[in-house]
């Protein structure tokens, strides 16, 4: 920018990028309106509304992959004209100070306000995008942090493989096929998962209603009390039984009809994008009655075999056996020791048992441990007199139990699943393929903890700020998943693929683009304001055909960019 008198040329340039798209998408979702309706603010509050402030902050997070409050004010200061046009409000950089953003987190941490936002936003999205009668998946993850152990931050079983750090948990209830969050819980890091499912389901019911809804979860959701509560409410569940409930003896009972040739198996085929079919699983089902307290219901047990899983588990078993044998043989020294390594034979046997349990081969290897004491006479040599030396020898002999290994191998690849959904609603083939889509919720967690939203490292130390930040990022996750779903569905309907999304590969096409790649296409768009001789002109970088097509797929008009060319803003001296 050149400064001076009225006749001097003055130029101001602001980065536009994907911000108009993100703001328009949030308005279409109804996010700004829902937040303004659910949040109660002080009557003397001035500047941007909470809804506009939150939407702008979310746009910063999604565009920059950065949730730090300290970075927002500087980012906004370089885009004041753009943000004023998008919010239709006079904007200053002081609208985005740390204090204002922390105030938003505090308001989001209020359970009553958040429940209203989740319910109204979820209902609107389900209705507008016609997403009813879809399965809901539930799961949790942990977020390790370098904080002191207090409040939300507690030690517990770490899915980040950082047991040395305190953590908090994030529990999600997501909607298929988007993987879009409907309900978000932020429990303490030491809270057990079992008790989180029903509270999450209660929040989901405010959006999808009660009765006839299918909930899908992992084995931690299979507590009988959880199943009974879902059956009593008229809802359905689908989950695998944990390994402790399908031990070798019980699993043998379910497999006996198969091994005896009395039970036929249903084949489950998976259709891939290239229209080739792959045998994904085989199985059968059996119905049984369940009851808890005064609740009784019918439950189907699905006995499922996956060939690919069996091959993987058999290879893992072979590796574990080989490693355990190698570790056990190391306990036998090459020659007798004058100083014993183990104080007693019991200690030697206990060490061998630790190795068996470590590699999960207990009962598959026959281990014989012996500890002997030998005396040998050392003849005199020179001025050294003859002496008797006591030597200790520990011997560990290892042999595979072929019969036990064969029985274990026969059970590998088999899993027990349970559901109370009737066969007409969820036949065996559909149940297997429905559970197969579990990675969708894992993708949500990867986005939450990865580069897209970057919750780690987290810089908030107060419980309310942390809770508010997780809830804020779950809103950003909704924008990501819904944008991706809409574009992919429109491409599928049009039988079309997009090219130009991969840097350095201009002809590479995809009909399943990620939101992150779509947003990257809009990088490099600028808004330029030129003033000379009392006149002002605005120029916005023209949209490419790919950018226009992306907006069209999202149902957004390209005027969200072109109208910026009519911006009326003064250039500061």
N, C-alpha and C positions, 0 to 999 in steps of 0.2 A: 504494500500500500504506500502511495506517495501522499504526503501531507503538504498543505499550503493553503493558498487562497481558493476562492470559489472557482477560478478558471483552471486550477491544476487538476490533473488526472488522479483520481482516487480509485483504487481497486481493492476489493476484499474477497477472498476465496474461502469457502467452507467445504469440508468433506461431507458428502451426502451418503455415499455407499448404500448400505441396505437399510438405513434407518427409516425412510418412508414406508418401505415394505413391512417392516416389523411393527411399526405403529399402526398401519392400516390393518394388519392381520389381527392385532390385539383388539382393535375396535370392532372388527367383524366378529370376533369371539365374544364380544360384550364385556371384556375384562375391565376396561376403564369404568364403564357404567356400573358394573357389579361392585367394584371396590368402592366407588363413591357412595353407593347406596348402603353398603354394609358398614363403612367406617364412620364413626362419630368423631368429629373434630371440634376443637375449640372455636367458638364464634368469632374470635378475633384473628383467626388464622388468615394470612394473606398469601398471595403468590399462587403458584400452581396448586390445583386440587390434588388430593392424595392419589386419585386415580391416574391423573396425567403424570404426576411425579413417579409413581410406581411403574407405569408403562414406559416412561422414558428411561428409568433405571434398568428395566428389563431389556430394553433395546440396546443399552450400553453393554450389559452382560452378554447378550446373545451375539452382538457384533464383535466385541473385543475378547470374549472368553475370560472375563475378569470380574470378580464380584467384590473387589475391594472398594470400600466407601471412599477412601481418600483419593481415588483416581477419577471419580465421577465429575467433580467440580471443574477440574481442568479440561476434561473432555467436553463438557457442556459449554464452557467459556469459548471454545473454538467453533461452536455451532449455534450460537444464539439466534441468528436469523432463521436457520432451518427449524429449530425447535419451536420458535414462536409461530411459524407458519403451520407446523404440524399439530400444535396444541391450540392454535387460535387464541393464544394468550401471550401477553408480554412476559418475556422470560429473562431472568438474570442468572448469572452463575451462582448467586447466593441461594437460589432455590435448591441447589444440590450440595449444600455443605454437609459435613459429617453429621452435624446435629440433626438436620432435617431427615437425612437418610436413616439415622439411628431411630428417629421418632417413628418412621415407617415400620422398621423392624419391631419396635415395641408394640405398635398397633396390630401387626400381624401375629404377634405372640399371644394376643388375647384370644382365648379359646372360643368365646361366643362369636366374636367378629369373624374369626377364621372359619368356623363352622358355617356361618352364613355365606361367606365368599365361596367356599368349596361347593356347597349345595346349589347355590344359584348359578354359578359358573358351569358346574357339571350338568345341571338340568338344561341349561341353554345350549351347550355344545351337543349333548345327546339329541336334543330335539332338532336343532338347526342342521346337523350333519347326519341325522337319521341313523344313530348308532345304538338303538335299543336292542334288547335281547341278545347281547353279546356276552361271552364269558368274562368273568372278572378274575384276575390273578392276584395272589397275595404273596409277598415275600419281604424279607428285611435284609439290610446290610449294615455294616459298621463303618464308622469313620474315625480313624485313629488321629489323635491330636497331641501336640506337645504342651499340655496344660497340667495343672495340678488336679489331683483327684478330689472333686467336689461337685455337688449338684448333678447335672447331666453327665459330667465327665467322670467315668468310672472304669475300673479294670474289668475285663470280661473276655469271653471267647472272641478272638479277633478274626474276622474274615479278611482283614488286610494283612494277616500274618505278622502282626506287630503286637504280641502279648506284652511287650515291655512298655507300651504306651496306653494311656487312658483313652477312652473312646465314648462316643454316643451312637445311638442307633437311629436308623431311618426305616420306617415301615411303610410300604406302599400297597395300595389296592389299585391296580391298573386295568384298563379296559382293552379287550381284544377287539380288532386286530392291530390297534394303534400302539399299544403299550403306553397309553396316556394315563397319567395319574388321576384317579377320582378321589382318593383319600390319602392323607399323609399324616403319619404319627412320628413324633420325635421323642422316644423314650430314652431313659438312662442307659449307659453302656453295659451295665450288669443285669439288665432286666431280661428275663427268659422270653423266648419267642412265643412259646405256647399260649401265653396269656394275651398276646397282641392281636390275634386273628379276629376274635369276636368284636372288640372295640373298633377295629378297622372296618369290619363288615357292617356294623351299625352306621358308620359314617357313609359307606357306599349306599346303603339302603335309602338314605335321604335323597339320593339322586336317581337310582334305578328302581326304587320301590322294593316291596317285600313279596315273596312268593314266586316260584318258578325261575329264580335267577341261579345260574351255575357259577359256583366259586371253585377255583382251581388253586391248589397250593402244594407245597412239598410235604415231606413226611412229618415235619413238625406241626402241621395243621391237623394231623390225624388223631389227636386226642379224642377219646370217646365223648367227652363233654362237648367239644366243638361240633362233632358230627350230630350229636343229639339236638343241640340248639338249632342247627341249620334244618334238620328234618322237622323239628317241631314248628318252625316258622314257615314251612312249605318251600324252602329253598333246597338247592341241590349242591352236592360237593363231588369233587374228583381229586384224589391224591394217592400217592403210593404209601404203603405201610412201611414204617421204619424197619431196619434190618432186625432189631431186637424182637419185633413182632412177626418176623418171617424167618426164624432161625432154621437150621438144617432139619430138625425133626418136623416142624410144622410144614416147611416147604416140601419136604419129602412126601407128606400126606397129600398135598395138592398135586404133586407131580406123579403120584402113583398111577392114576388112571391113564396118564399119557404114556408112561414107560411100559405099562401093561398092554397098550394098544387098544384100550377100551374107550378112549376119548379122542375124538377128532378135533383138529385145530383149525380155526379161522385164519385165513391169510390176510394181512394188512399190507396193501401196496401204496407206495409213495410215488406220486406223479411229480416229476421234476420239470424245470422250465423248458427243457428240450423235448418234452412230451414222452420221455422214456419212463418206464415204471421200474421201481426198485422194491424188492421184498423187504419191507421195513420190520415186520414183526409177525408172530403167530401166537395164537392164544385161544383160550376158552373162558367161559364164565360160569359162575354158580351163585345162586341166590341163597341168602341166609337171613335170619331174623336177629335183630339187635334191640337192646333195651337198656335204658338207664333211668333210674328213679321211676317216674310215671310215663316216660316217653318210650314208645316202641315204634319201630319202623323196619322196612325191608331194605337190605343192602346187597348189592351185587359185588362179588369178588371177581376181579379180572386177573387171570393167571396168564402172564404175557412173557413170551420169549423173544428177545431181539438178537438175531445172528451177529450183527456188528458188535453189540455189547459183549456177547459171549466170547468172540475172538479177542477183544481187548482185555477182558478180565482173565482169560486163560493165559494170554501173554504176560500179564502182570503177575499172575500166580507163579508162572515159571521163573520170572525174574526174582520174585520174593524168595522162592525156594532156593535158588542158586545163591543169592546173597546170604541167606540165613546159614546155609551149609558152609560157606566160606568163613563167616564170622565164627561159627562154632568150631571149625577146624583150627582156627587161630588160637584157641584155648589150649591146644596140645603143643607143648614146646618141642623143638627138634631134639633137645638133649635134656637130661635131668638137671634140675636147679638145686643149688646148695641152699638157696633161700626160697621158701614156698611163695607162690603168687597168691594163693588162696589159703586162708587160715584153716579151712576144713573142707571136707567133701560137700557138706551142706551148702557152703558158700559157692563152691564150684557149680553145683546143680542149680542154685538160685540164679547165678549169672547166665547159665544156659537157658533157663526159663525166660529171663528178660529178653534174650535175643529172639526166642520163639515168638513172644508176644509182640516185640517190636516189628517183626516182619509178618505178623498175622498168619503164622503157619503152625500154631500150637495144635497138636494132634495129627499133624501131617508128617512130622519127622520123628523117628524113634531115636532118642538120645540116651546114650549110656555114659555116665561119668564115673571115673575111678580115680582114686588118689592113693598112691603107694609111696612108702618110705623105703629107701634102699641104703644099705651101708656097703661101702667099699674101702678096701685097705690100700693106702698109698705107701709104697715102699720108700725106704730112706734114700736120700740123694744128697751126696756131699755131707754138709754139716746139718742137713735137715733130717730129723728123726722120722721113723715110720709113724703113720697116724691113720685113724679111721674117720672117713668123711661121710656124713649123712646127706643123702640126696633125695629130693622130692620130685615125683613125676605125676603130673595131672594129665589124664588121657580122656578125650571126648570122642566117642564113636557115633557117627551119624548114619542113619539109614532111612530111606524114604518108605513111608507106609503106602504102598501102591493102592490098596483097597480104599483107604481113606481119601487119597488124592483123587482117585477115579470118581468117588461119590461126590466130592466137592466140585469137580469139573463138570459133572452132569447137571449141577444146579446153577452153574454160572450162566449169566444172561437172562435168568428168570426173575421176574418181579411180580409182586402182588399189588394191585390197585383196587381201591374201593370207591364205589359211588352209589348214591341212592336215587340217581336219575333213572327213570324208566327206560327200557330198551328203545321205545319209540322216540324218545327225546335224544338219547345218547347211546346209539348202538356201539358194540365193541370196537369196530373199526374207527368210528368217529372219536370215541373216548381216547384211543391210543394216539391218534393224530392230534387231538386237542391238547393232550398233555405234552406232546412233542414240541409244541410251540412255546414251552416255558422260557427259552432264551430271550423272548421279547421283553420280559421284565428285567432280565439281566442287562439288556441293552440300555434300559432306562437308568440302571445303576451305574453303568459305565459312563454314560453321558453326565450323570450327576457328579461322579468322582473323577472324570477325565478332563480332557482339554476343553470340551464344549462348555461346561459350566464351572469346572474347577473348584469344587468345594474344598479340596485340599491344596495347600494349607489353609486353615481357617483362622481368621484373625480376631474373631469375637470371643470374649471370655465370659460374658454374662449369659445366664441360661435363657433369658427372654430374647436377647439379641441373636443367640444361636438358633433358637426355635424359629424366630422370625425369618432368619436368613434361609434356613432349610425350606420353609414354606414359600419364601420368595422364589427360590430356585426350582421348587416344584411347579410354580406357575410358568417359569421359563421352560421347564420340561414339557409342559402342556403345549406351549407354542411350537416347540421343536417337533413333537410327535404329530400334532394335528396338521402342521404344514406339510410334513413328509407324507402323511396318509393321503391328504387331498390331492397332491401332485401325482402320487403313484396311482391312485384310483382313476384320475382323469386320463393319465397316459394309458392305463389298461383299457379304459373304455374306447379311447381313440386308436388303440393298437399302434402306439407311437413310442419312439425312444428319443431321448435328448442327446445331442452331441455338443461338445465344447465345454464340458464340466471338468475335464481332467487336464491340468496344465501339461503342455508338451505332447498331448495326444488329441489334437483337434477333431479327429474323425471317430474317436471312440464313443460309442453310444451306450446308453443305459436307460431302462424303463423303470428302474428302482433307485432313483437318486436320493441321497440323504439331504436333509435340510441344510447341513453345514456346507455341502458343495453348492447348493442352490444359492445360499447367501453370498458365498465367495464370488459368484459371478458378478455381483453388483459392486464389488470393490473398485475404486477408482473413479466413481461418479462425483462431480464437484459442482458446487453452486458458486457462481462468480457475480459480484455486484460491482458495477462500474459507474462512477459519478464524474461528470465533467460539465462545467458551465451551468451548474444548477439542474442538470438533467441526470436521471438515474436509469440505468439499464441492468437487467438481470439475464444471466445465461446459465442453463443447466446442461450438463453433458448429455447429448442425445442417447437414448436407449438403443441397444443393439437388438437385433431380431430375437436372439436367445432370451435376453432380459424381458422383452415384451411377451414372449411366449410363456415364460415362467409366471408373470403376473396374470396372464390370461388363464393359465391352469389353476391358479389360486382364486380366480373369480375377482381379481382386483383390476381396477382401471389404471392405465398408464398415466392418467392425469394426476395421480398422487406424486408423480415426478414432474410432469410438464407444467403443472400449475405453480411450481416454485419459481418459474421464470417471471411471474408477475409479483413476486415478493416486493413489499414496500417497506424498506428499512433504511434507517440512516446509518451512514458509515461514521464511526467515531473519529474525531479529529486526532 
